């Protein structure tokens, strides 16, 4: 049996964290999966995250460090003892904090564990915004070991343009989940969901413009779920609009998606767009900006997408939103993602790579 260690930022909500759990939930008896956090997750959802890992039979290892930079620096010093105990065949990292932490571990102790295979899933188009020089060193480490896997063709193309390597694409697999009602939904109106980090990447300014222009459309209700540096803009929007509801977090949001009529994703860029896939599995049509990666989550001729976050195109869609055949659109999206983003296909693709490890 091969031990596979997934390294993630923290035990909390997040797309990369969800992907790690999805891979590690594979029932294949040839592998034993562990998940390790670099920074201790301390939110109200960390316990739920741990419960999910336990239910999937995933072993987990907690960090004692609550700060990102300190967590990175100290990670090698405590992780080496876990490594010596379990001797994993593969270390699989997700996003910059774990990737840098694993790089530091290798620089300190890699000479002791030369047979270890390093895998890295690239989840986003934009990399190393805060640490570009450090990022260049880390990228050379993963490129030399042919470790890189991307989650979409757009991420693959972007990585080639920046770093000259053409990694393999493995689309994220998404599991269909049982749906339940979301409290507070007004079934007499059209309920539109935005869920994501409140950052530039997610198109927050466009979201605000659209909602502001829809202020007088009494039939529309907007639900915003997320947190981030642009929260102050969303707070101001909510205070000035009675048709806006806000939640910082909703754990297991994917199980409530069918309560909403539409998903709205005006993202400026995405690594892939898990929320769009999850909405389609719940047969909820998504209104999207047709940016690279996000446009891979829906059929080519999808009618609810706009180019370059064009405000006029959005307003045209929202002006006739009550006239769309929402049921047919939901069925079309469901069929598309069910075939393209299979959980079993993703797990099998990664496990084929794990099998190639030397141990």
Secondary structure, DSSP 8 states (H G I E B T S, - for coil): -EEEEEEES-SSS-HHHHHHHHHHT---TTEEEEEEESS---STTHHHHHHHHHHTT-EEE-----SHHHHHHHHHHHHHHHHHHH--SEEEEEHHHHHHHHHHHHHHHGGG-TT-EEEEEE--SS--SS-HHHHHHHHHHHHHTT-EEESSHHHHHHHHHHHS---EE-------------TT--TTSEEEEEES-SSGGGTHHHHHHHHHHTTT-TTEEEEEE--STTHHHHHHHHHT-TTEEEES--TTGGGTGGGSSEEEE--S--SS-HHHHHHHHTT-EEEEE--TTGGGGS-TT-SSEESTT-HHHHHHHHHTGGGS-HHHHHHHHHHHHHHHS-HHHHHHHHHHHHHTS--
